[in-house]
Amino acid sequence: MLRLPLIFLTTLISVAQAADMVVIHSDELQLFPRGQLLDSHTGINLPADANITVVFSSGGVQSISGPYQGRLEDPLKNKNIGDDTLVIALAKFLKERETVRGILQPAEKIWLIDVSTQKRYFCIAPSERVILWRPESKSYTASRLLITHKKTGQKARLMWPAYQTRLPWPSNLPIIYGEIYTVALTTYSRTFSKELVLYQVPDSLPTNSHKVVWMVGRGCIPQANMLLAGLR
């Protein structure tokens, strides 16, 4: 009676250990759905004209086109980085959320802080300056911007010139990552307000795949989706 649970547990461990890559892009969803975990020691059979992209446990990325038969090899296999938790986290994210498909964003656009929506959590690229952004459709008139650090009450007031979509974070208001700021954008007599929490992606993360998982954990979901869409 005691052997059955032990055998079952051993099987689960073997399956988890074998899963060292995950499908992140696919146009052959029946055979290789997004979020599917795969074993690099087992060959795959990709039909003609099909394309998939996988992320390995190291964070390495590989895209292949069919017809293809054989194993996939991790381009970072000699870097000695990563573990299976990366691909498991990516699989969970891909299966639970609708992800950005098709349209790739310029790298700098991923890191802009959109003040025109109620999205609260934003991540900043390592060593990058914080840039506020509003869509062109909302930039035709000048606006007043008030940013307040909620904990201390420290404020910064500045004008956002007409026809300007980007604005640097005010130099007189220090950024404390992980804490709440309130943002109020006033155009004419109308004011749009939101709360904002910023996080800075660590320099120590070895690949963009690792950055995606880190960002998901901080709630920067749209930005994580955009970064994920660019992994090829």
N, C-alpha and C positions, 0 to 999 in steps of 0.2 A: 504493500500500500504506500510505502514511503518513496518508492522509486519513481512513481508517475510524476509527482510534483518536481522531483529532481531532474528528470528527463525533460519536462516541459520548460523548466528554468534554463537548463543548458541550451535548449533549442533557441530560446529567446536571446540569450547572450550571444550565440553564434550568429544569429541574424543581425543583431545590432553591430557586432564586430565586423561583419561582412560589408555593411553599408558604408562605403567611404566616398560616395559621390551622389549628387542630387541633380535632377533635371530642372533647369531654371527657365529655359526657353524651348519651345517645341511647336512644330507645325504638323506633328504626327501624334495627336493627343490620345488616340486610342491605344497605341503601343507604348508611348512615352509621355504620359501626362506630366504637367508641371508639378514639381514637388515629389516626384517618384524617386525613391532611394535605390541606388544601384551598387553593384560590387564590381570594382575595377578588375578583379581576377576572373570575372565571367565575361565571355565575349557577347557582343550585341549584334543584332541583325537589323540594319536600318535600310528601309526600302529606297528605291530610286526617287530622287527629287524631294526627299524628306530632309529636314534639318533639325538638329537639336544642339543645345548648349548645356554643358554640365559644369558644376563646381565641385572640386575635390575637397577632401578634408583639410588640405593645406591652404585652401583659398584659391588654388590655381584654377583657371578657366580653360575649357576647350570646346570649340564648336566644330561639328562635323556635318558633312552632307552625304546623303546616300547616292548610289548604293555603297554600303559599308558593312563589312563583317569582320569581327575581331574585338580585341580588348582596347580600352582607352588607357592612355598613359598620362599620369599626372605631370604637367610641365614643371611643377615645383617639388617633385618627389625627393630631390637631393637637398632641399632647403631645411629639412628637419623642423617644420613649423606645422601648427594646427593639430586638430584631433577631430574625432567623429561628431563632437557636439556642434561644430559649425554646420555640417550638412543636415543634421537633425533639426537645428533651429531654422535653417532656410526652408527645409521641407514643411515645417509647421507653418511658417509665415506664408508660403506659397499656397498651401491648402486652405488656410483660414481667411485669407484676404484677397480682394480683387486687386490685381497688380497692373501697373502701367504696361501697355503693350504697344509696339510699333514705333511710336514717336520717340526719338532720342533727343534729350535736351543737352545743350552745350554745358560743359562742366561747370562754368561759373554760374549758370542760372540755377543749378541745383541748390546752391548755398545761399541764395537770396532770401531775405526775411519778408514774407508777404504780409503787409499790414492791412490788406483789403478784405481778408477773410477772418473767420473766427478760429482758424487753426491756432492752437496754443503753443505747441512744442516745435522748436526748430533747432537744427544742429548746424554748427559752423565748422567749416573745413579747418584742419590744423594750420595755425599760423596765418590765417586769413583775416582780413578786416571785416567787421560786421557791416553789411550793406542792407538797408531797408529798401523795399520795392513795392510799387503799386503798378497795376496794368495801365497801358497807354490810354485806355478808355476812361480812366479816372484821373488822368494827369493834365487835363486841359485847362484847369484853373489852379491858382496858387492855394495852398492849404497851410493851416497852422498845426503843428505837431507838438503834443505834450507827452513826454515819457516820464513815468514816476516809478521809482523803486519802492515796491509796496512795503517792504520791511522798515526802511529808514525814512521814507517820505522824500528822499532826494529827487529833484526834478530837473528836467532839461526841456527848454522851449526853443523851437526853431521853426523857420519858415521853409515850406517845401515849394520851390518855384514851379510855375506852370510849365507844362510840357517836359517835365523832368520825371522819369520813372524811378530813378535810383537816388538814394540819399545816404551818406555815411552815418553810422551811429554817432551821436554827439560826443565829442571828446571830453566834455565836462561831466559826463555821467559814466562812472566806472561800471563795467559789466561784471556781475557776480553770477557765474554759471550755476544753473539749477534753482535760482531764486526768481520770484514773480515780479514782473514789471507790468504796469498798466499803460496802454497806448491809446491816446485820444487824437483822432485826426479830424480837424474841423474845416469844412469847405462851405463858405457862405455861413448860413445859420445851422447847418446840419453837422452833427458830430457822430463819428463812428468810433466805438470804443471796444477794446479787447484786452485780455490778459495774455502775457507773453512770457515763456520760459525758454531760455537758451542753454544749449549744451555745446561744448567744444569737443570734436572728435579727437581722441588721443593720437599723437604722432606714432605711438608704439604699435598700433595695429598694422599687421604686415601686408594686408591686401584689401582691395575694395570689397571683397566678399565679407571679410571680417567687419568692415565699416558698416555694411548693410545690417548685419545682425546687431551690432552695437547700437545703431540708430533706432532700429525697431524697439529695442529695450528701453529707449528714452522717449518713445512716442512720436518720433519724427517720421511718421509713416509715409507721407507723400514724397519726402526727399529720399527715403530708403527705396521706395518704388522706382524713382527716377534713376538712382544709382544702379539698382538691380537691372533695369532695362538696358543699361549701357555695358553690362558685363558680356563680353564676347571672346 
